[in-house]
Amino acid sequence: MAQEPDGTPPRADRGAPLPYYGTAGGSGQAQGGAGAPDGGPVPAVRVRGLWKRFGEQAAVAGIELDLPAGRFIGLVGPNGAGKTTTLSMVTGLLRPDDGLVQINGHDVWADPVAVKSRIGVLPEGLRLFERLSGRELLAYTGRLRGLPGAEVDKRTGQLLDVLDLTAAQHKLVVDYSTGMRKKIGLAAALLHNPEVLFLDEPFEGVDPVSAQVIRGVLERYTAGGGTVVFSSHVMELVESLCDWVAVMAAGRIVARGPLAEVRGEAPTLQDAFLSLVGADRRTGQDLDWLGGGSR
Ligand SMILES: Nc1ncnc2c1ncn2[C@@H]1O[C@H](COP(=O)(O)OP(=O)(O)OP(=O)(O)O)[C@@H](O)[C@H]1O
C-alpha cells in the first residue's frame, strides 16, 4: 500500500518533530502550526502511536497514520474495529492514553482552540440543542464560532436551502427526523468553513434523496480544497465517494492509500476489504440447520 501523503502542495509552516503525549492523561506540549518533520507536505491529519484501552481491551492499538489534505477520505472497518474511538480522539472528544494527533500541524490536545477553529465534526450519536429550531441552532453555532451576525445569517440561509431544510427551519430540532438531524448537524459543522471535516457514519439512517444532497455538499466542499474524513460500513458508498481510504481492523490500520491502490487486483473495494479484515472465510456454511424447514 502507498504511504501517504501524496500529491499535496507543500506548505510554508514546517517545523520540528513533535513529542508524543506520553502516559495516560498527559497533554503534550504546544507546538501550534508545526509541519511535517521529514520536510514533506503537512498532512491534514497526522497520527502517531495512538492508543486507547478500555479495561483489558485495546480499542485503538498504536495507530500511525497521515491523511493527505484536500482528499475525500474513507475510514472503513468492521464493527468494533475502533473507528469511532479513533475519530473521537482525533477530534479532541476523547483523550488518548498515548500518542500524538495533529490537524494541519496543530496539536489537538496542546492547542485545542487552534484545532477546533479548523475542524468541523459530525459525531456518532450527535447531541444537539433540541429546544432550538434548526435556524436558531445554526445562529447559535455561528456566533459561538465568532462569525459576524450578517455572515451567520447569509450562510445559514444558504445551507438550509442547499440541504432542503428551509421549510423546517423554524421547527424544533427535537421534532426533526434522523435524516434532518444529520443534515442540520452537517450544516452546523460546515458553518465556519473548516479546513477538515470529520463525519462518523454521516449516511446512516439517511434516505437516498437526503444522501444525494449531503453528497453534493461534501463534493462541493472538497472541490473547494476542504478535506473530508468519514467513517462508513457501506463500501459501495466509500468506493463511489472517496479517493483515499484507510482500513481498520482490531484497533490497527491494515491498509491505507489511494482507493485504487487499496483495492488492488480485487474487483471491488468490498472484496478487498473482506480479504483485508479476514471476513471472507466466514460464509455461514456451518449453519447447516438454518433454512426455515425442519426444526
Ligand atoms: N466507552 C467504552 N467503554 C468500553 N469499551 C468501549 C467503549 N467505547 C468503545 N469500546 C470498545 O472499543 C472497541 C472499538 O469500538 P468503536 O466504537 O471505536 O468501533 P467502531 O469501529 O466504531 O465500531 P462500529 O462500526 O460498530 O461503530 C469495541 O470493542 C467497543 O466495544
The ligand as a MOL file (V3000), in Angstrom:
LIG
                    3D

  0  0  0     0  0            999 V3000
M  V30 BEGIN CTAB
M  V30 COUNTS 31 33 0 0 0
M  V30 BEGIN ATOM
M  V30 1 N -16.6490 3.6630 26.2960 0
M  V30 2 C -16.2720 2.4100 26.0570 0
M  V30 3 N -16.1250 1.5260 27.0460 0
M  V30 4 C -15.7150 0.2620 26.8100 0
M  V30 5 N -15.4510 -0.2270 25.5880 0
M  V30 6 C -15.5810 0.6170 24.5510 0
M  V30 7 C -16.0020 1.9730 24.7210 0
M  V30 8 N -16.0440 2.5670 23.5000 0
M  V30 9 C -15.6730 1.6280 22.6220 0
M  V30 10 N -15.3880 0.4680 23.2430 0
M  V30 11 C -14.9440 -0.7740 22.6090 0
M  V30 12 O -13.8700 -0.4550 21.7630 0
M  V30 13 C -13.9560 -1.1950 20.5540 0
M  V30 14 C -13.9650 -0.2400 19.3750 0
M  V30 15 O -15.2130 0.4520 19.3880 0
M  V30 16 P -15.5830 1.5660 18.2980 0
M  V30 17 O -16.9400 2.0810 18.6530 0
M  V30 18 O -14.4640 2.5390 18.2320 0
M  V30 19 O -15.6090 0.7060 16.9780 0
M  V30 20 P -16.2250 1.0770 15.5460 0
M  V30 21 O -15.2240 0.6340 14.5470 0
M  V30 22 O -16.6320 2.4980 15.5230 0
M  V30 23 O -17.4810 0.1250 15.5180 0
M  V30 24 P -18.9210 0.2960 14.7600 0
M  V30 25 O -18.6110 0.2280 13.3150 0
M  V30 26 O -19.6820 -0.9000 15.2470 0
M  V30 27 O -19.4980 1.6110 15.2050 0
M  V30 28 C -15.2010 -2.0610 20.6530 0
M  V30 29 O -14.8390 -3.3620 21.0630 0
M  V30 30 C -16.0270 -1.3840 21.7250 0
M  V30 31 O -16.7860 -2.3130 22.4400 0
M  V30 END ATOM
M  V30 BEGIN BOND
M  V30 1 1 1 2
M  V30 2 1 2 3
M  V30 3 2 2 7
M  V30 4 2 3 4
M  V30 5 1 4 5
M  V30 6 2 5 6
M  V30 7 1 6 7
M  V30 8 1 6 10
M  V30 9 1 7 8
M  V30 10 2 8 9
M  V30 11 1 9 10
M  V30 12 1 10 11
M  V30 13 1 11 12
M  V30 14 1 11 30
M  V30 15 1 12 13
M  V30 16 1 13 14
M  V30 17 1 13 28
M  V30 18 1 14 15
M  V30 19 1 15 16
M  V30 20 2 16 17
M  V30 21 1 16 18
M  V30 22 1 16 19
M  V30 23 1 19 20
M  V30 24 2 20 21
M  V30 25 1 20 22
M  V30 26 1 20 23
M  V30 27 1 23 24
M  V30 28 2 24 25
M  V30 29 1 24 26
M  V30 30 1 24 27
M  V30 31 1 28 29
M  V30 32 1 28 30
M  V30 33 1 30 31
M  V30 END BOND
M  V30 END CTAB
M  END
